[in-house]
Amino acid sequence: MKRSAFSLPSWFKRIAGQTPLPSRPTQEVDALWGQARFYEGEPGLYPIKDAVFIPDHMDNWGLFGAEGVLAPGAGLYHGPERHLILTPAQTSTEPLSAPAETIEDEVLYCGPVIIHYGHTLLSTFSRYWFAGTHKHKKILFHGPHPFALPYLKFWLESCGFSEGDFIQPNRPTRFRNIVVVAPSFEELLGGYKAFSHLCHRVAVNAGAVVKTDKSLPPVYLSKSRVTSGVSNLANEALIEEEMRAKGIPVVYPEQLSFIDQIRLFHEYPRFIGTCCSALHTSLFVEGGCRMVGLTYQNIIHSNYVIIDQLAGNRTQYLQGNLTQIETSAGFGQTFEAADPKALAQDMLARSYAEDRE
């Protein structure tokens, strides 16, 4: 596939480590974790003969060729250095030698269903870039049924898929003719423009596209009511207080329906929040959004930069004066802002400054 001319924003130096905080409460992040490749067009389709599906309740599960090698396109790969996760590159030939059943009809394989909003969007839903062209073929998958996850169900239904489109044998099964659909986004590696087209399709078909009102203030997207995750900010409520004092609406995205989340990102011109999956909703806005993302350290995962390129976002990634403290229950790490009021004011100032650039 053709790779576009792509350069990182000038403020990314591709280095790791910390730099001293200046006198203002935030600084621009200058370290990137992962690769950030951008491709025009669509990823591949891999037709395979006589592949064997081993369900995920068994050891060494996956979709394999006759020699036990993982089928092309079937694996889940992550960066920073491209590596396979979840499934093995090769399995024992024993379950391949005498599968319980053989299916002659051509089916599509769309990989494992990942249970986490951000990863479901990027690693699972990104395989459905072919929406509208599947011509009633059945779709094979690993993991829970796609319609068991409300947000994935919403995205898929908006693209014309139904619950009956999916199949999953509970024992080793041979498929005479299977087409593996490669993902249009690989985390910490890169993404295809086809993924943003897919997300725009969801927004349009769901009736979630509304006109942006440029007179509206920024929206602060808070994580303070989320009960589990990778990271949290212990005194985020104090940032909320200052935002409200400045007339900034505070929104808890997880409390909105997904269609209302997409409408929110269409209606308002700017967003501020900690770097988390909530910012990924910008993918559903054609032309992208203006955002300020607060990182917990002087580094940003390249997923955010890839999404910015796909969506057309203009995002400032900022590091605040944060200290890691005792971890809150349900989270991997917890931080505390030294001066939440000043932090809120500076993020807001930077958000408005973007309009003058």
C-alpha positions, 0 to 999 in steps of 0.5 A: 500500500502507498504510504503518505508523506508523513512527518511528526509535529515539530514538537515531537523529538522522538526521545524518552525521558523527562525535561524540567518543567518551565514556569508555566503549569504545562509544557508541550510533550516532546517524547513519543512511544511507538511508531506513527505510520499513515497509509492511504487506502485499505489494508489487505484481504488474505484468501486462505484454503483449508485453514483450521479455526481453534477456539479461544477456550483451547490452548494455542488458539487462533486461525492456522494453516495446515502446517500449524502456522498462523494465517496471514493477517490473522494475528494481533500485532502491537508496537513499538517494535512490531510483535504478536500478542494473544495468539502464537505464531505456530500451534501444535499440528494435533488439533489440525489433523482431524478437525471436528467439522469442515465448512465449505462456504466462504467466510470472513475472519475478523480476528479477536474481539478485545474487551476495552473501549479504546482497544475494541475501537482500534484493534477490533472494529478497525477490521470492519473497513470492508463494511457494505461489501461483505455480500452476506458472508458469515464472519468468524471471530475469536472472543465474546460475540461482537454484539455482547459489547454495547459500543461495538454492537452500535458501531456494527449495526450502524454499518449494516451488520446484524447479530446473525452475521457472525459464527464461532464454532466451539471446537476445531473446525476446518474452513475450505475458503476463508478470507482474513480481513487485516486491521486498518489500525495496528496499535503503536504502529500505524493506520489506514485512511480506510479506518477514518472512513469507516468511523465517518460511516458510523456517524452518518448512518447513526444520524449523529452528525450535527453542525459545529457551533464555533461560538461554544466554549471548550468542553472538559472531558473528565475521568473523575467518575471512571472507576477503573483504568490504566491511570487516573488523576486523584484531584481531577475534581478540583480541575473541574471546579475551576473549569466550571468557574470559567464557564466551561462545561464538564462532561463525563463521556461514559455517562453518555450514550455513544450516539450522544458522544459522537454528537458532542464531538461534532457540536463543540469546537474544542475539547480538553481532557487527560489522554484516554480513550474518550479522545478517540471519539474524534475519529467519528468527526470528519475533519477532526477536532481541536483538542488539548490532551494532558499526559501523566508524563513527558511521553505520548503513545503514538496511537494518539498521533496516528488518530490525529493524522487519520481524523485531521485533529489539531491536538496539543499534548501537554505535561502538567506538574503531576506527582505519582502517589499511592494507586487508587483501587481499580487503576494501574497508577495514580497521579496528583496535580500540584496546582489543579487550579493553575493547571486548568487555567493553563490548559484553557488558555492553550485551547483558546490560543489555538484559535489565534494561530 
